[in-house]
Amino acid sequence: MQPVTYNRKITEKFEQSDYGDAQQHFLAQRVLYREAELLDSRRYAEWLEMLSDDLLYEMPLRTNRLGRELQFEFNDPGELSHFEEDKGGIALRLRRLGTNMAWSEDPPSRTRRLVSNIVVKSASEGEVLVGSNQLVYRSRLDHQKELFSCARFDIWRIQTDPAAWQLAYRNIVFDDAIVHGSNLGIFF
């Protein structure tokens, strides 16, 4: 059986990199927990400040494949995906949430993010690779309840102050091939 290879580019970076030190791991953990707190409390302007200007934020499609076809389980960058956004696109989505035109988020979702299995690896100077798993619970109205499970592969630009870290790249990989949510109007 072949191992899971998400985005080939980021998977190769993870495999070729050494683990970060304990201090980097601690700081990455704090950054991810802070990010979850900001998103769960709908403090989107503060979260947007955590994103680098050259951010790539993507969620490739996943398909069910036979064992001999597992190398095709995920679409490559540039192919069809759930979304592939930059900071400008995310800022536009956030501005839209402030209008009366974002029907999929009116009333807004209530979310709770659980972040775990954090792995930190050294990258180039001033950057770390951070892998994590995330479980996102979302509820809307009285009856709409959804659970999303995913892995995330990030590149963070690091500073000595964890509040100044910036997300430069995020690859979000759902565990399900079919998204069972009503929409993808939330952030992962």
C-alpha positions as CSV (number, residue, x, y, z in Angstrom):
1,M,0.0,0.0,0.0
2,Q,1.4,3.4,-1.0
3,P,1.6,6.2,1.7
4,V,-0.7,9.1,1.5
5,T,0.9,12.0,-0.5
6,Y,-1.2,15.1,-0.3
7,N,0.2,18.0,-2.4
8,R,3.5,16.5,-3.8
9,K,5.3,19.8,-3.4
10,I,4.5,20.3,0.3
11,T,4.9,16.6,1.0
12,E,8.4,16.6,-0.4
13,K,9.3,19.6,1.7
14,F,8.0,17.9,4.8
15,E,9.9,14.7,4.1
16,Q,13.2,16.5,3.3
17,S,13.1,18.8,6.3
18,D,14.4,18.2,9.8
19,Y,12.2,18.6,12.9
20,G,12.2,22.0,14.4
21,D,13.4,22.5,17.9
22,A,11.2,22.5,21.0
23,Q,11.0,26.3,21.1
24,Q,9.7,26.4,17.5
25,H,7.2,23.7,18.3
26,F,5.9,25.6,21.3
27,L,5.6,28.9,19.4
28,A,3.9,27.2,16.4
29,Q,1.4,25.6,18.9
30,R,0.6,29.0,20.4
31,V,0.2,30.6,16.9
32,L,-2.2,27.8,15.8
33,Y,-4.2,28.0,19.0
34,R,-4.5,31.8,18.7
35,E,-5.6,31.4,15.1
36,A,-8.3,29.0,16.1
37,E,-9.4,31.4,18.9
38,L,-9.6,34.3,16.4
39,L,-11.7,32.4,13.9
40,D,-14.0,30.9,16.5
41,S,-14.7,34.3,17.9
42,R,-15.2,35.8,14.5
43,R,-12.3,38.3,14.9
44,Y,-11.6,38.1,11.2
45,A,-9.7,41.4,10.9
46,E,-7.1,40.2,13.5
47,W,-6.9,36.9,11.7
48,L,-6.4,38.6,8.3
49,E,-3.3,40.4,9.8
50,M,-1.8,36.9,10.4
51,L,-1.8,36.3,6.6
52,S,1.2,37.3,4.5
53,D,0.6,39.4,1.4
54,D,1.7,36.6,-0.9
55,L,-0.4,33.9,0.8
56,L,-1.6,30.9,-1.1
57,Y,-4.6,29.2,0.7
58,E,-5.8,26.0,-1.0
59,M,-8.0,23.0,-0.6
60,P,-7.5,20.4,-3.4
61,L,-10.1,18.0,-4.4
62,R,-9.8,14.4,-3.1
63,T,-11.2,11.4,-4.9
64,N,-11.6,7.8,-3.9
65,R,-9.2,5.6,-5.8
66,L,-8.2,2.0,-6.0
67,G,-4.9,1.0,-4.4
68,R,-3.0,1.0,-7.7
69,E,-4.3,4.6,-8.4
70,L,-3.5,6.3,-5.1
71,Q,-1.1,8.7,-6.7
72,F,-4.1,10.4,-8.3
73,E,-6.1,10.7,-5.0
74,F,-5.4,14.5,-4.8
75,N,-5.5,17.1,-7.5
76,D,-2.3,19.0,-8.1
77,P,-2.0,22.7,-7.6
78,G,-3.6,24.6,-10.5
79,E,-6.1,21.9,-11.1
80,L,-9.7,21.9,-10.0
81,S,-10.0,22.5,-6.2
82,H,-12.5,23.4,-3.6
83,F,-10.7,26.8,-3.4
84,E,-7.3,28.3,-4.2
85,E,-7.2,31.8,-2.8
86,D,-4.8,34.6,-2.1
87,K,-5.0,37.2,0.7
88,G,-7.0,39.5,-1.5
89,G,-9.6,36.8,-2.2
90,I,-9.9,36.1,1.5
91,A,-10.2,39.8,2.3
92,L,-13.0,40.0,-0.2
93,R,-14.8,37.1,1.4
94,L,-14.4,38.7,4.8
95,R,-15.8,42.1,3.5
96,R,-18.8,40.2,2.0
97,L,-19.5,38.7,5.4
98,G,-20.0,42.2,6.7
99,T,-22.8,42.9,4.2
100,N,-26.4,41.5,4.0
101,M,-25.4,39.6,0.9
102,A,-23.6,36.6,2.5
103,W,-26.7,34.3,2.7
104,S,-24.7,31.2,3.5
105,E,-23.4,32.9,6.7
106,D,-26.5,34.8,7.8
107,P,-27.0,34.0,10.6
108,P,-23.3,33.4,11.1
109,S,-22.0,29.9,11.9
110,R,-20.9,29.1,15.4
111,T,-17.6,27.1,15.2
112,R,-15.3,25.3,17.5
113,R,-11.8,24.3,16.2
114,L,-9.8,21.6,17.8
115,V,-6.1,21.6,16.6
116,S,-3.9,18.6,17.3
117,N,-1.0,16.5,16.1
118,I,1.2,19.5,15.5
119,V,4.5,18.8,13.7
120,V,7.1,21.5,13.1
121,K,9.9,21.1,10.7
122,S,12.6,23.6,9.7
123,A,12.4,25.2,6.3
124,S,14.4,28.0,4.8
125,E,15.7,30.8,6.9
126,G,12.8,32.6,8.6
127,E,10.2,30.0,7.8
128,V,8.9,26.8,9.4
129,L,6.7,24.0,8.0
130,V,3.8,23.2,10.3
131,G,1.6,20.2,9.9
132,S,-1.5,19.8,12.0
133,N,-4.9,18.1,12.2
134,Q,-8.1,20.0,12.8
135,L,-11.6,19.1,13.7
136,V,-14.1,21.9,13.1
137,Y,-17.6,21.7,14.5
138,R,-20.1,24.1,12.9
139,S,-23.6,24.8,13.9
140,R,-26.1,27.2,12.3
141,L,-29.8,27.9,13.0
142,D,-31.4,25.2,15.2
143,H,-30.8,22.1,13.2
144,Q,-27.7,22.5,11.0
145,K,-24.7,20.8,12.6
146,E,-21.6,19.8,10.7
147,L,-18.2,18.2,11.5
148,F,-15.2,18.7,9.3
149,S,-12.0,16.8,9.7
150,C,-8.8,17.8,7.9
151,A,-5.0,17.9,7.8
152,R,-3.3,21.2,7.2
153,F,0.2,21.8,5.9
154,D,1.4,25.3,6.4
155,I,4.4,27.5,5.8
156,W,4.8,30.2,8.5
157,R,7.2,33.1,8.3
158,I,8.5,33.3,11.8
159,Q,9.6,36.1,14.1
160,T,10.8,36.0,17.7
161,D,7.4,37.3,18.8
162,P,4.8,34.6,17.9
163,A,2.2,37.4,17.4
164,A,4.2,38.5,14.4
165,W,4.2,35.1,12.6
166,Q,2.6,35.2,9.2
167,L,0.9,32.4,7.3
168,A,2.5,32.2,3.8
169,Y,0.9,29.0,2.6
170,R,-1.8,26.6,3.7
171,N,-2.8,23.3,2.1
172,I,-6.1,21.9,3.6
173,V,-6.8,18.2,3.0
174,F,-10.2,17.0,4.0
175,D,-10.4,13.4,5.3
176,D,-13.6,12.9,3.3
177,A,-13.7,12.8,-0.5
178,I,-17.2,14.3,-0.4
179,V,-17.7,17.5,1.6
180,H,-20.8,16.8,3.7
181,G,-21.3,20.5,4.7
182,S,-23.9,22.8,3.3
183,N,-21.1,25.2,2.2
184,L,-17.5,26.1,2.7
185,G,-18.1,29.5,3.9
186,I,-15.9,29.2,7.0
187,F,-12.1,29.1,7.1
188,F,-9.9,26.2,8.0
